[in-house]
């Protein structure tokens, strides 16, 4: 019998809902059945989150360099002891909060990089706090690639139940999107989507490719990117065996995907897909960082400062993130 995958779960921003979400996650029966967790953070911050959440988790505390796989218990805790809860400014992005989250995430990534964990998850970060702690912090992809030493392409995917959203460009100004779109960028995004979805269990994922312009350019009336750049990549992908179609108008393609016509939509920029996915299931959406040697998952929502400390944060997306990471890690273990 294959051992359950071990997932490194980094606590996110301490001023938001991350501590209570982390505490709620470790007591979920379906999560405990699918994987083992090693939580990384400060036990004092975690315990405060558990108090807010109204749960009493049982955890085994581990030393930083210990063999987590050999440890007893379904839920382990690596206590970095790096943030006194009394120093947390609730509902505020701070340097201390950013340092806390970065340290936790770095440790989790190192466990994955070194083969000491099968997947990495984290509860929500606050990008303003992360940049206070690390001025060059752009997003989780660049930081993760740096820590892991990744030299190949990586991308961010949004997953809602069995529907995926991929994108060609991500965290850049909208005015820069058109000039960043090239056949090579779209090709890399399409091929990475196909590879990551196959690793997640799709035998031959059906990928719809969105256009850039209104009505997918309307035959060239509203721009030629669809004709000159996007369509040739779709055709080339089909010749390689990728089940890709398009480009389709972005304002209707998600309706077709939602109805089951496609497994994924590849969009040209961030909000083109994010708006649709969050409207369909904000409380269930997962962000997956694809292209890494192990799954990296997090809920698609943010730190929710407005409801922090009230114990009412929904666990839906965080639970879905851990379960997706566990599913992908287990599939990876079976293939090895």
GITAZI-V86375 format. One record per residue. N is the residue number from 1. RES is the residue in one letter. BURIAL is + if it has 9 or more other C-alpha atoms within 8 Angstrom, else -. Layout:
BEGIN
n=N res=RES burial=BURIAL
n=N res=RES burial=BURIAL
END
This chain:
BEGIN
n=1 res=X burial=-
n=2 res=X burial=-
n=3 res=X burial=-
n=4 res=X burial=-
n=5 res=X burial=+
n=6 res=X burial=+
n=7 res=X burial=+
n=8 res=X burial=+
n=9 res=X burial=+
n=10 res=X burial=+
n=11 res=X burial=+
n=12 res=X burial=+
n=13 res=X burial=+
n=14 res=X burial=+
n=15 res=X burial=+
n=16 res=X burial=+
n=17 res=X burial=+
n=18 res=X burial=+
n=19 res=X burial=+
n=20 res=X burial=+
n=21 res=X burial=+
n=22 res=X burial=+
n=23 res=X burial=+
n=24 res=X burial=+
n=25 res=X burial=+
n=26 res=X burial=+
n=27 res=X burial=+
n=28 res=X burial=-
n=29 res=X burial=-
n=30 res=X burial=-
n=31 res=X burial=+
n=32 res=X burial=+
n=33 res=X burial=-
n=34 res=X burial=+
n=35 res=X burial=+
n=36 res=X burial=+
n=37 res=X burial=+
n=38 res=X burial=+
n=39 res=X burial=+
n=40 res=X burial=+
n=41 res=X burial=+
n=42 res=X burial=+
n=43 res=X burial=+
n=44 res=X burial=+
n=45 res=X burial=+
n=46 res=X burial=+
n=47 res=X burial=+
n=48 res=X burial=+
n=49 res=X burial=+
n=50 res=X burial=+
n=51 res=X burial=+
n=52 res=X burial=+
n=53 res=X burial=+
n=54 res=X burial=-
n=55 res=X burial=+
n=56 res=X burial=-
n=57 res=X burial=-
n=58 res=X burial=-
n=59 res=X burial=+
n=60 res=X burial=+
n=61 res=X burial=-
n=62 res=X burial=+
n=63 res=X burial=-
n=64 res=X burial=-
n=65 res=X burial=-
n=66 res=X burial=-
n=67 res=X burial=-
n=68 res=X burial=+
n=69 res=X burial=-
n=70 res=X burial=-
n=71 res=X burial=-
n=72 res=X burial=-
n=73 res=X burial=-
n=74 res=X burial=+
n=75 res=X burial=+
n=76 res=X burial=+
n=77 res=X burial=+
n=78 res=X burial=+
n=79 res=X burial=+
n=80 res=X burial=+
n=81 res=X burial=+
n=82 res=X burial=-
n=83 res=X burial=+
n=84 res=X burial=+
n=85 res=X burial=-
n=86 res=X burial=-
n=87 res=X burial=-
n=88 res=X burial=+
n=89 res=X burial=-
n=90 res=X burial=+
n=91 res=X burial=+
n=92 res=X burial=-
n=93 res=X burial=+
n=94 res=X burial=+
n=95 res=X burial=+
n=96 res=X burial=+
n=97 res=X burial=+
n=98 res=X burial=+
n=99 res=X burial=+
n=100 res=X burial=+
n=101 res=X burial=+
n=102 res=X burial=+
n=103 res=X burial=-
n=104 res=X burial=+
n=105 res=X burial=+
n=106 res=X burial=+
n=107 res=X burial=+
n=108 res=X burial=+
n=109 res=X burial=+
n=110 res=X burial=+
n=111 res=X burial=+
n=112 res=X burial=+
n=113 res=X burial=+
n=114 res=X burial=-
n=115 res=X burial=-
n=116 res=X burial=+
n=117 res=X burial=+
n=118 res=X burial=+
n=119 res=X burial=+
n=120 res=X burial=+
n=121 res=X burial=+
n=122 res=X burial=+
n=123 res=X burial=+
n=124 res=X burial=+
n=125 res=X burial=+
n=126 res=X burial=+
n=127 res=X burial=-
n=128 res=X burial=+
n=129 res=X burial=+
n=130 res=X burial=+
n=131 res=X burial=+
n=132 res=X burial=+
n=133 res=X burial=+
n=134 res=X burial=-
n=135 res=X burial=-
n=136 res=X burial=-
n=137 res=X burial=+
n=138 res=X burial=-
n=139 res=X burial=-
n=140 res=X burial=-
n=141 res=X burial=+
n=142 res=X burial=+
n=143 res=X burial=+
n=144 res=X burial=+
n=145 res=X burial=+
n=146 res=X burial=-
n=147 res=X burial=+
n=148 res=X burial=+
n=149 res=X burial=-
n=150 res=X burial=-
n=151 res=X burial=-
n=152 res=X burial=-
n=153 res=X burial=-
n=154 res=X burial=+
n=155 res=X burial=+
n=156 res=X burial=+
n=157 res=X burial=+
n=158 res=X burial=+
n=159 res=X burial=+
n=160 res=X burial=+
n=161 res=X burial=-
n=162 res=X burial=-
n=163 res=X burial=+
n=164 res=X burial=+
n=165 res=X burial=+
n=166 res=X burial=+
n=167 res=X burial=+
n=168 res=X burial=+
n=169 res=X burial=+
n=170 res=X burial=-
n=171 res=X burial=-
n=172 res=X burial=-
n=173 res=X burial=-
n=174 res=X burial=-
n=175 res=X burial=-
n=176 res=X burial=-
n=177 res=X burial=+
n=178 res=X burial=-
n=179 res=X burial=-
n=180 res=X burial=-
n=181 res=X burial=+
n=182 res=X burial=-
n=183 res=X burial=+
n=184 res=X burial=-
n=185 res=X burial=+
n=186 res=X burial=+
n=187 res=X burial=+
n=188 res=X burial=+
n=189 res=X burial=+
n=190 res=X burial=+
n=191 res=X burial=+
n=192 res=X burial=+
n=193 res=X burial=+
n=194 res=X burial=+
n=195 res=X burial=-
n=196 res=X burial=+
n=197 res=X burial=+
n=198 res=X burial=+
n=199 res=X burial=+
n=200 res=X burial=+
n=201 res=X burial=-
n=202 res=X burial=-
n=203 res=X burial=-
n=204 res=X burial=-
n=205 res=X burial=+
n=206 res=X burial=+
n=207 res=X burial=+
n=208 res=X burial=+
n=209 res=X burial=+
n=210 res=X burial=+
n=211 res=X burial=+
n=212 res=X burial=+
n=213 res=X burial=+
n=214 res=X burial=+
n=215 res=X burial=+
n=216 res=X burial=+
n=217 res=X burial=+
n=218 res=X burial=+
n=219 res=X burial=-
n=220 res=X burial=+
n=221 res=X burial=-
n=222 res=X burial=+
n=223 res=X burial=+
n=224 res=X burial=+
n=225 res=X burial=+
n=226 res=X burial=+
n=227 res=X burial=+
n=228 res=X burial=-
n=229 res=X burial=+
n=230 res=X burial=+
n=231 res=X burial=+
n=232 res=X burial=+
n=233 res=X burial=+
n=234 res=X burial=+
n=235 res=X burial=-
n=236 res=X burial=-
n=237 res=X burial=+
n=238 res=X burial=+
n=239 res=X burial=-
n=240 res=X burial=-
n=241 res=X burial=-
n=242 res=X burial=+
n=243 res=X burial=+
n=244 res=X burial=+
n=245 res=X burial=+
n=246 res=X burial=+
n=247 res=X burial=+
n=248 res=X burial=+
n=249 res=X burial=+
n=250 res=X burial=+
n=251 res=X burial=-
n=252 res=X burial=-
n=253 res=X burial=+
n=254 res=X burial=+
n=255 res=X burial=-
n=256 res=X burial=+
n=257 res=X burial=+
n=258 res=X burial=+
n=259 res=X burial=-
n=260 res=X burial=-
n=261 res=X burial=-
n=262 res=X burial=+
n=263 res=X burial=+
n=264 res=X burial=+
n=265 res=X burial=+
n=266 res=X burial=+
n=267 res=X burial=+
n=268 res=X burial=+
n=269 res=X burial=+
n=270 res=X burial=+
n=271 res=X burial=-
n=272 res=X burial=+
n=273 res=X burial=+
n=274 res=X burial=+
n=275 res=X burial=-
n=276 res=X burial=+
n=277 res=X burial=+
n=278 res=X burial=+
n=279 res=X burial=-
n=280 res=X burial=-
n=281 res=X burial=+
n=282 res=X burial=+
n=283 res=X burial=+
n=284 res=X burial=+
n=285 res=X burial=+
n=286 res=X burial=+
n=287 res=X burial=+
n=288 res=X burial=+
n=289 res=X burial=+
n=290 res=X burial=+
n=291 res=X burial=+
n=292 res=X burial=+
n=293 res=X burial=-
n=294 res=X burial=+
n=295 res=X burial=+
n=296 res=X burial=+
n=297 res=X burial=+
n=298 res=X burial=+
n=299 res=X burial=+
n=300 res=X burial=+
n=301 res=X burial=+
n=302 res=X burial=-
n=303 res=X burial=+
n=304 res=X burial=+
n=305 res=X burial=+
n=306 res=X burial=-
n=307 res=X burial=+
n=308 res=X burial=+
n=309 res=X burial=+
n=310 res=X burial=-
n=311 res=X burial=+
n=312 res=X burial=-
n=313 res=X burial=+
n=314 res=X burial=-
n=315 res=X burial=+
n=316 res=X burial=-
n=317 res=X burial=+
n=318 res=X burial=+
n=319 res=X burial=+
n=320 res=X burial=+
n=321 res=X burial=+
n=322 res=X burial=+
n=323 res=X burial=+
n=324 res=X burial=+
n=325 res=X burial=+
n=326 res=X burial=+
n=327 res=X burial=+
n=328 res=X burial=+
n=329 res=X burial=+
n=330 res=X burial=+
n=331 res=X burial=+
n=332 res=X burial=+
n=333 res=X burial=-
n=334 res=X burial=-
n=335 res=X burial=-
n=336 res=X burial=-
END
